Amino acid sequence: MDLKDKRDSLGTKTVEVCFVLPTYNEEKNIRQTVEGIFSNQILVPTSRFRVLVVDDNSSDGTQKEVTRLIAKYPDLHMITGDKKGLGDAYKRGLLYALSSFKPDFVFQMDSDGQHDPKLIPAFIEQINAGYSLVVGSRFVEGGSTPDFSFRRKFISRLGNLLVRYAGGVRHIRDCTSGYRCISSSHLEKCNLGFLSTRGYSFQSSLICELVVQGAKCKEIPITFSRRNSGSSKLSLRDQVEFILNIPKLGFHSHKDFIKYSTVGFSGLFVNLGSYIFLTRYLGMAEVVAPIISIETSLISNFLLNNFWTFKKRNLERALISRLMQFHLVMGFTGIFNYLTFFLMFKIVMVNDILANLLGIGVAAILNYLINSNWTWKK
């Protein structure tokens, strides 16, 4: 029988919910987390809870503890694999849950007690209200991180700010939260293979991908408390990967980037052609003509991007407003281009041509990310 068609004796459709819990050395925490989840089943009688533990071959007794719990909870399951990071564990777990259990909704949740299971009914309530992505947020009104140091609060806030603007999800305040409920129909549309799959950057990548797939998001406040036992597994490597992954968040469509790059290349010919026409045919002074030719190429790039590259986007701002934003972005990235060149040439002491190419490359990527997620934001 298809699980989605399962109904109780009164004919009410049973909603299948699967909790995916990545673990590594959580022997002292996993029992409390699993029992906390199943204790909420009675509060949501129209739902059937399943829990999938994805263990990265823990070196402690985590797997033995889960095996003991399976005897008590028939809807508790476990898969194992090599330790490759949180992202890889979530990828395996989500794919397994979708294919094996065919749930209507999937929860992401930490196994260390930092996510309060008592909030599960509140998540499901928002799902029933029509949202397809519900995020337990530390940064909306009512949310808090009472045990964070000033340094960790600053890093977390800064990281979220970068994700929100680079990934085009400014309306979501907490993009790195690991406490979420997701509609399976939207999750199935996501290309999990494209996402960062090693560390914690998977969380920010997934939320951006879900929004691209049309997920309607609602944030509810949570208090992110300290772990019940053990220490955080967030490593320096994870933090570096998170930073390096941020530019990738804006590249949801490779076709858009290719079109944008093509338009940028065409701007070189428009610039040069305008300069030749102004100086050779209209007799304009060589020191004045570049001002007009540059502006002509900018307007040409803007119009091509507006009516070709991003023509399928539903936009609210007026054309003149987008044109002004485009000019601001071009000016900002032009400055960034020069600063990159100056840093590489004067400080790092690389060849001037290479330094210039690096500056152009960095500015081009930044130019696309900002314009895609600001000037032509859906």
N, C-alpha and C positions, 0 to 999 in steps of 0.2 A: 504493500500500500504506500502511496506517496505520502510522506510525512505532512506535506502542506495541506493535504485533504483530510487529515485526521480530525475527527470531531468528537466531542464528548457526548454523553448520553442525552443531553438536551439539544444537541444539534449545533452547539456553538463551536466555531472553528478554533482549533488549538494552534496558537502561534508558537513556532519553534524558535528558541533562542539558544545560541551557543556562545559560551564564554571561552575565549582563548587565553590561556595563562602560560606565558613563557617562564621557565624556571632554570636556575642554575644555583645549586647549593642553597635551597630554600627549605631544608628539612624542618627547621623550627617554625616556619611561617605558613607552609602550605596547608596544613590541617585547618587552621583558623580561617584561612581565606576560603577554602572549599566549603567548609561548614557554614560560613557566613553567607555564601552565595545561595546554597540550597535552603537555608533558613528563610529566604525571601520568597521561595516558590509559593508558599501558602498565601502570600499577599498579592500574588498575580495569578489567580486560578485559571485564567484563560491561556496561560503560557506554559510551555514545557521547557524546563531548563536542562541543558547539557553543558558539561564542563570538559574542555579539552586541555590537558596539561601537555605543554611542549617542552620536554626536558632536554637540555644540552649535555647529556651524559654527566650529570652532577657527580662530584667526587665524594659527596657525603651520602646520607641515607634518604635523599629526596624521593628517589624512585621506589624504594621500599615503603616509604610512608604513603605515597600515592597508591601503591598496590593494596595496602591495607584499607585505604579509604574506598577503593573500588568495590570491595566486598560489602561495604555499607551503602554505597551510592551506585546503583546500576547505570546511571546516566553520567558517570564520571569515566573519562577515557584518557589514555596517555599515549603519546608517540615520542620517540627519542631520536637523537642524532648528534653529530659532532658539534662542538661549541664553535660557532662562527660569528656570533653576535646576535643582538636583539632583533635586528632587521631580518636576518636569515631565519631565525626562529619563528617570527611572525609570518613570514612568507610561507613557510612550510605549514604552519598551523592554520592559517586562513584558507589555503588551498585545500588542505585535508578536510577542514570543517565544511567548506562549501560543497565538495564532491561527495563526502561520506554521509553528512547529516542533512544537507539541503535545508539549512535554517532560513527563517524569514529575516532574522536579524542576528548580528554578531557583536559581541562585546569584546573590547580590548581592555585588559585590566592587569595591574601588577599583582604579583603573588606575595609581596612582602608586608601586606597590611597597611600600606599607605593610602589605598583607595577603600573608602568605607562602603561595604556591601549594602548597608541600609539605604543607600541612595538608588539602588537598582530600580525600585518601583517608580521613582521620579523620572529616571531615564525612559522607562517604558511608557510612562504617561505622555511624555513629549513625542515619542515615536507614534503613539496612538493619535496624537493631535495633528499628525501630518508631516512631521520632520523626518528626514531620512538620515541625518547625522546629528547625534546629540553628544556634546563634548562636556566633560566635567572640567570646568574652568577655574583656575586659581586666580585669574586676573579680571573677572567681572565682579560687580558689586556683590558682596557676600562671600566671595572666595578669598582664600588666604593661604599663606605659607609660613606659619608661625615659627618653624624651626630652621628656616633658611637664614644663613649669614648674609650680611650686606653684600659681600662679594658674589654669593650665589644668586641672590635676588637680582643684582645688576646684570650678571651674565644671562640669566634666564629671560629677563625683560628685553635685553638687547637682542638676544637670539630670536625671540618672538617677533620683535620689530622688523628684523631683517627678513624673516620668513614671510611675514604679512605683506611686505611691499614687493619683495622679489618674486614671491609666488602668486601675487594677485589675490590674496585672501585677507584684505585689510579689515573686513567685517568680522573676522574671528580673532578674539583677543588672546586665546591660548592655543597656539598651533602645535605645541610640543607635549601637551597633556597626553598621558597614556591611558586615560579612563574615558572610553567612548562606546557608544552604541551605534552601529552602522547598518543601514538597509543592505541586505545581500544583493538586491537587484542593482544597486549602484556599485557595490564592491566587485561584482562579477564583471563590470565594464572596465575596471581598472587594469592597466598593464603592469602587474606587479614586478615583472622582469625588468621594466625600465627604472623602477625605483631603487634608491640606494638600499642595499640589502645587508649591510654588515652591522652597523651600530644604531644608535638612537636617532640618527638623522632619518631613518625610515619613517618615524612618526610624522615629521613635518612634510616629507615627500608624499605620504599617503593622503594627508588631509588636503593638500593642494590638488592631487589627482582626483579625489572625490568631488571637490568643488567643480573642477573642469568637467566631470561627468554629470554635473547637474544636481548634486546633493544639496538639499535644503538644510542649513545648519542652525541648530539652537544650542546655546551654551547655558549650562546651569552651574551655580557656584558650588565649589567643593573646598574643603579644608585639607590641604596636603600635609599630613602629619608625618612624623618620623617612622622609620622602619620598626617593626616589632622586634626583629633580631637581625644580626649581621650588618654588613657595611655596603654602601653603594658600589655598584659595579661600573659606574660611569668613569671611563678612563680618559687620559689625555688624547689617545688616538681617536676615541669617539668624538671628542670635542673638535679636533682638527678636521675630522671627516665631516662633521656638521657644518663647519665654516666653508669647506671646499664644495659642499653639496648645494649651498645656497644659490649660486648662479644657475645651476641646473634646474631649479624649481620653476624658472620662468620659461623654460623651453618645452611647453606642453605640446606645441605644434612645430615639428621640424619644417613642414611646408611653409608656415608663416615666416620662419627665420630665413629660409632660402629665398622666398619672395622679397623679404625686407633687404637682404643682402644684394639681390639683383637690382632693386631700386637704388640702393646706395651706389652701386657700381655705375648705373646709368647717370647718376648725378655728376660723376666726373666728366662725362661727355657733354652734359648740358652746361656745366661750368666752363669747360674749355671752349665749347662752341659759342657760347654767349660772349666770352672774352674776345674771341677772334672776330665775331660779327661787330662788336662795339668798337674795337680798335681799328680793324682793317676796312670796315665798310662805312661806319659812322664817324670815324676819326676821333673817337673819344680818347682822352689821355690815359696812358697805361697805368697811372697810379689811381685813377678813379674807376676804371672799368671793372677791376676785380670785385669791388663792393657790390655792383649790380649783378655781376655774373654769379657771385656766391649766393646772393639772395634769390636769384632766378633758379639756381639748382636746388636750394632749400624748398622753395615753393613747389617745384617739380616733384621732388621726393615726397613732400607731404601729400600732394594730390594723388600720386600713384599709390602710396601706402593706404590712403583713406579709401580710394575707390577700387583698389585691387587687392593689396595684401590683407587688409582687415575689413573688407567689404561685407563679410558675413556676420560681423559683430553688431549686436544691438546697442547703439550708443545713445546717450542722453544729452551730452553737451553739444552746443552749437558748433558749426564748422570753424568759425573764427576763433572760438575758445580753444579748440584743439590745435589750431594753427599757432596760437600764442604759446601753448604748452610745448609744442614741437620745437619752437625756437628756443625756449628756455632749456629744454633737454639738450639740444645741439650745443648751446653755449656752455652748459655744465660739463658735458662729456668732452668738449674741446679743451676745456681747462684741465680736465682729468687726463686727457691725452698728453698734454704738455708736461704735467707733473710726473706722469709715468716715465716719459722720455728723459726728463731731467734727473729723476731718481736713478734710473738705470745707467745713464751716461756719466753723470757726475759722481754718484755715490758708489754704484756697483761696478762702474768702469767697464761697461760693455761697449762694443762697437756702436758708433752713432747710428748707422743704418739699422742695425738690429734693435737698438733702443727705440728708434722711431717706429719700427714695425710692431714692437711690443706695445707701445703706446697706442697705436692705431687699433691693434687687436683688442686690447682691454676696453678701449673707448667704444668700439663697435658693439661688443657684447653688452656693455653697460647701456649703450644707446638703445639697443633693441629691448632689453629688459624693462627699462623705465618707460619707453614709449608704449610697449605692448601692454604693460600693467598700469599705466596711468593715462597717457594721451588717448589710447584706444581701448581703455578698459571697458569690458562688457557692462 
